[in-house]
Amino acid sequence: MKRRERTRQLIELGGLVAKADLIELTGDDRAAILGLLVEAAATLRGERREEQLMLWRRRGRRAFDPENCR
């Protein structure tokens, strides 16, 4: 059961990468996408963690808003 849950989580996370248009914007360059994610992780380890999370959370909620769908 845990394996199935993990698989579902990974698929959902991949969907977020697609929803953010990162596949198109990078030309499906997986090294670039990973670099973006590594940079975000480094930001979250910094002093401005909470501020950045709040900003990203706001942007993410707007992206999920059906009125903003492309």
C-alpha positions in Angstrom: 0.0 0.0 0.0 2.8 2.4 0.8 4.3 1.9 -2.6 1.0 2.8 -4.3 0.7 6.0 -2.2 4.3 7.0 -3.0 3.7 6.4 -6.7 0.5 8.5 -6.6 2.5 11.3 -4.8 5.2 11.3 -7.5 2.7 11.4 -10.3 0.9 14.4 -8.6 4.2 16.2 -8.1 5.0 15.6 -11.8 1.6 17.1 -12.6 2.6 20.3 -10.7 5.8 20.6 -12.7 3.6 20.3 -15.9 1.0 22.8 -14.5 3.8 25.4 -13.9 4.7 25.0 -17.6 8.3 24.1 -16.6 8.4 21.3 -19.2 7.5 23.7 -22.0 9.6 26.6 -20.7 12.7 24.5 -20.3 12.2 22.4 -23.5 11.9 19.3 -21.3 15.4 19.9 -20.0 15.4 17.8 -16.9 18.7 19.1 -15.6 17.3 22.6 -15.7 14.1 21.6 -14.0 16.1 19.8 -11.3 18.3 22.9 -11.0 15.2 25.0 -10.4 14.1 22.7 -7.7 17.5 22.6 -6.0 17.6 26.4 -6.1 14.1 26.5 -4.4 15.3 24.0 -1.8 18.3 26.2 -1.1 16.0 29.2 -0.7 13.9 27.2 1.8 17.0 26.5 3.9 17.7 30.3 4.1 16.7 33.0 6.5 13.7 34.1 4.4 12.1 30.7 4.4 8.7 31.8 5.7 8.5 34.9 3.6 9.3 32.9 0.4 6.9 30.1 1.3 4.1 32.6 1.8 4.8 34.2 -1.6 5.0 30.8 -3.4 1.9 29.6 -1.7 0.0 32.7 -2.8 1.1 32.2 -6.4 0.3 28.5 -6.3 -3.2 29.1 -5.1 -3.8 31.6 -7.9 -2.5 29.0 -10.4 -5.0 26.4 -9.0 -7.9 29.0 -9.3 -10.1 27.7 -12.1 -10.5 31.3 -13.4 -6.8 31.5 -14.0 -6.7 28.2 -16.0 -5.3 28.5 -19.5 
